[in-house]
C-alpha cells in the first residue's frame, strides 16, 4: 500500500484485512463527521488506535478503573501524567499523547509491561467499537515507524473477531440503547417505578444522574456493556430514560439493531453493583464566579443528590465561607474583580484545612502561561470555558470518586 494512498471504498473490515495481509507499517487515518481515527500497525500487526474526541479523557477513565487494583496508580500520579502529556508540547508529535503517557508510566515503573499491554488493548477495543460502525469515510495510509516502544502487538484478524462480537452485543440492545455515550436517568415520577424493588429505587436515583454508560463504568468499576445490559430492562419498562450523547460524542456512529443473537460473553457476570451507590459519600462543592449565570449553569450541570453545592459571586468574601463550608472540591473562576482566581487559590492553599483539597481553576484561556500560573497558585487542575456537562462531570469523577 503506497504512502498517502486514498482508498477508494470504505469497509473497515476489508481495509484492516488488506493492511494485515500486506504486512504494512504505518498509520491508517480515517475521517468522518469531523472525527478522525488513527490506527497504527507494525508489519500488519495492530499496535494502537485512537480517535480525536477526548482521547486523554478516554485514557483517564481506563486508568481510574485500573487504580482499583494497581496501588501505584494513585490520584497524584494520574494527575501528574495528565498535566505532563495532555496539553504541553509533546516530545514526539507523531505519537498520540496518551500513548506517550502510558510509555512514561511503564518507564517509571508505575505500570508493569503486562498491565500496560492490557490497558492498550482495552483502549484499542473501545476505539474500534465506533470505527467498525463506519459505512463511509475519507481515509489514507501513511507510512511511519515512530513506535519504538511497542506496548502491544496484536493479530489484526483475531482482534477484529473479538471486537465484532462485542459490537453484536451492543447491537442486541438497539434501538433502545444506541451508544455507550448515552446518559441513563432514573425516571422517579413514572408509575412504572413500582416494578423496581423499593430498596433499589434510591440506589438508582443516586447513580443515574447524568453519567454516561462510559462514566458509570468508572463510578461502579464495571464494564459499560454489562451496565447497559443490566439497565436495559428498566429502559424497556420506562423506569429509566435515556438522553442522547452530549457534544462532541454525538458525532460518533451509533449502534443499529441487529437481529442476530449475540455471542458475546462478558468477562464478569456480576450485574451493576448498586451497592456502590448505597455506600457512596455525599460530597460538598464550593464554586466562586462573578457571573450568576455561570454559577446557575454549574449547579444545573451538577444536579446530583451526592453533591451539596454552595456558590458565591464575591471573591473577597469567599475564603471565610469556604472555611465554614469545608468543601471536598472547589471551583474558582480566574477572571474576577478584586481578588482574582489565582490570588484566591493561593489564599486557600495557605490554609491548613485545604492543603490537599482539589481546587479547579475555570478559565477561558488555553495558553501555557495561564496553565503555569494556575499551577504556581496551587491549583489541582483547570477547566476551560466553554465546557459541557460531560466535561464538568468528568472533572468531578476524577477528584471525588
ABEGO torsion letter per residue (X at the ends): XBBGBBBABBBAAAAAAAAAAAGBBEBBBBBBGGBBBBBBBBGGBBABBBBABGAAAAAAAAAAAAAAABAABBAAAAAAAAAAAAABBBABAABBAAAAAAAAAAAAGABBAAAAAAAAAAAAAAAAAAAAABABBBBBBBBBBABABBABBBBAAAAAAAAAAAAAAAAAAOAABABAABBBBBBAABAAAAABBAAAAAAAAAABAGBBAAAAAAAAGBBAAAAAAAAAAAAAAGABBBBBBBOAAAABBBBBBBABBBABBBABABBBBAAAAAABBBBBBBBBBABAAAAAAAAAAABBAABBBBBBABAAAAAAAAAAAGBABBBBBABBBEBBAAAAAAAAAABAAAAABBBBBBBABABAAAAAAAAAAGBABBBBOBBBAAAAAAAAAAAAX
